[in-house]
Amino acid sequence: MAHSPIVGTGISFAATATSGMTTSFAIKSPYLRITPRGAGAHVAFSQTARTVTADTGSYYIPDGTSETLAMSRYSQKVVGITIGATTVLTCPEGQTMPFNVGNVVQLVCPITSSNGDIVNQYNFVALVTAIDNTASTYDGTFQTKVTVDAITTGVSTAWTASNGRADTVLYSAGRLAARTDGASGNINIIQVQTAGDA
């Protein structure tokens, strides 16, 4: 099976007999290519937990081989952000959010401050806590919304149409955990697109 790597999605991390995990990453392809180096590894993946643990019963990949893990890829353009102790994200009118309560998500937003720096508060990993797919007929709101547990109180740069709104996207996100049977090694992962027969 041929693979086309998704640029910018590669991660490498050390693996030992104690489970370790990656940081959360936006899922931009349905497939994750995993290659242990130096020692075989047991791996575990989750899209609904910020903390993932691999144990000896987890999926095993021998040293020097690669396996492709399937992931659930969802994304949605965001056209509104309401900041606060929780954060409400609004999608375009006529569309619904493809996420479920309990999903881990990552917001990717190119908004910059007055000095040109990326506003990191708008680039976060969070957990979906509520989804509102109703359309109001009395207050003019016809867009569906998702609430996430990101705390954005105090963000000084307003999210507006003029500073990057068109490119703000909410992605499903996940974390991979890995452990070896004792030896030290490394885990290399990258998201790929596939083509052809297995």
N, C-alpha and C positions, 0 to 999 in steps of 0.2 A: 504494500500500500504506500503510495506517495504521500509525503507530508510537506506542507507549506507553512513555515514558522510565522507566527504573528509577531512582528517586530515590537520590542519593548516589553514582552511578557516573560522573558527568561528570568529565573531565580535560581540561585545556588545556595545551599546551606549545609552545615556540618551535621552528620548523623552519628550518634553513639548508642550505647545500650539503653540510655534514658531518652524517652520520647521528646522530640523537639518539633517545632512547627514554624511555618512561614508566617510572615505578616499576611493580612487579608489582601486579596488581589481581585481586581475587576475581571469578570469572566467575559472575554471577547471572542471566544470560540467554544464550541461544544466539546473540544478534546484537549486533554492535558497529557503531554508526553513526559514520562518520568524515567530517569536513568540513574541508578545508584552506581557510585564509583568507590572502589576500595573495600566495600563490604555489601552483601545483600541487605535489603531493607524491607521491613514491614511498614506499610503506608495506610493512612486513613484520611479521608477527605470529608468536609462538611460545608454546606451552604446555609446551615441554620444555627451554628454555634460559633462563638468567638474563640472558644478554647477547644482544641481537638487533641486527642491522645491516641497514639498508635501503640498497640501491644502485640504480643506474639501471635495472637489470633487474627491480626489485621492482614490485609492482602500483601503477599510476599513477592518481591521482585529480586531475582538473583543479581549478584554483582556483574557489572559490565553488560547487562541486557536492558532493554527498554520496553515499557508497556504504555499503552494509551488508555487513559481513564476518561470516561464520558462524564460531562458536566451539563447542568441545565443552564442555558444561556438566555437571559432576558435583558432587555434594555428599554428605556423610555425617555424620550426627550422631555425636558422640564422647562416650563414657561413661567413658573412662579415659585418663589421661596419665601415662606413666612418664618422669620427667626424667633427664637425663644428658648424656654427650658426644654421643649421638644421642637422639632423642625417639621413644617408642613411643606410638601413639594406638590406642585400643581402641574398636571400634564395638559396637552393641547385639547381644546374642545373637540368632542366627538371620539375621543380615544379613552381607553381604560388602562389602568396600571396592571401590568402582567405579573405582579408580585403577590405574595401571600404574607399574612401576619406571621412573624417569626423568621422570615428570610433575612439573611445578611446582605446588605447592599452597599455599593460605593458610588458616591456622587463625584463626577468628574466635571469640573467647572473652570473655564479659563479666565474668569474675571480678575482684573488687576486693579490695584489701588492707584492713587494719584501719582505715585512715584514709579509705577510700572511693575511692581511686584505682584506675583500671584497671591490672591487672598486665600490662604490655606484653610481658613474656617469653612469655606465652601467646598473643600475637597476632603470628604470624610467617609469613614466606614461606619455604618450604623445598623441597627436592627429595626425592621418594620414592626410598628406597634398597632397601627390602625390603617384601614383603607376605606375611603368614602367614594363609592362609585355612583352616588345619587346625583341627579341634576336638579338644581333648584329652579322653580318657576316664579319665585317672588323676590329674590334678591339679585338676580342677574348673573348668578354663578352657574355655569353649565359645564365646568371642567371637573374631572375626578381628581382626588387628592390622596396622597399617602403620608402618614405621619411616621417619623422615625425618631429614635431616641438620642439623636445628636443634639448637643447643647450649643446653640448659636447665639445665646444672649451676649450682647456687647459687641457684635461684629460691626465695625465702624464703616465699612464700605457697603453701600446699598447695592442690592442686586437689581440691575435695570437692563432695559433692552439695549442701551448704548454701550455697555461694557462687557459684552460677551455672551449674552443670554442665548443666542442662537446655537451655541455649541455646548450647552449644559445637558449632560446625559446621566441618567441613573442606571447603573448596571447591577445585575446580580453579582455577588461576590462569594469567595470561598477561602478556605485555609486548608493546607495540606500538612499533616503530621507524619513523622517517620522515626523509626528506631532500628538499630541493628541487633544482631544476636550477641554482640560483645565487642567486636572490632570497631575502629573508627573509620568513617568514610564520608562521602559527600553525596548529596542528592541534587541532581540538575533537573529542573522542570522548565517546560516552555509550552505555551498554548500553540496548537497547530490546526490547520485545516487539512482535511484528508481528501484524496482523490484516487480512484482505481479500486481494484479488488484487493482483499486482504491476502 
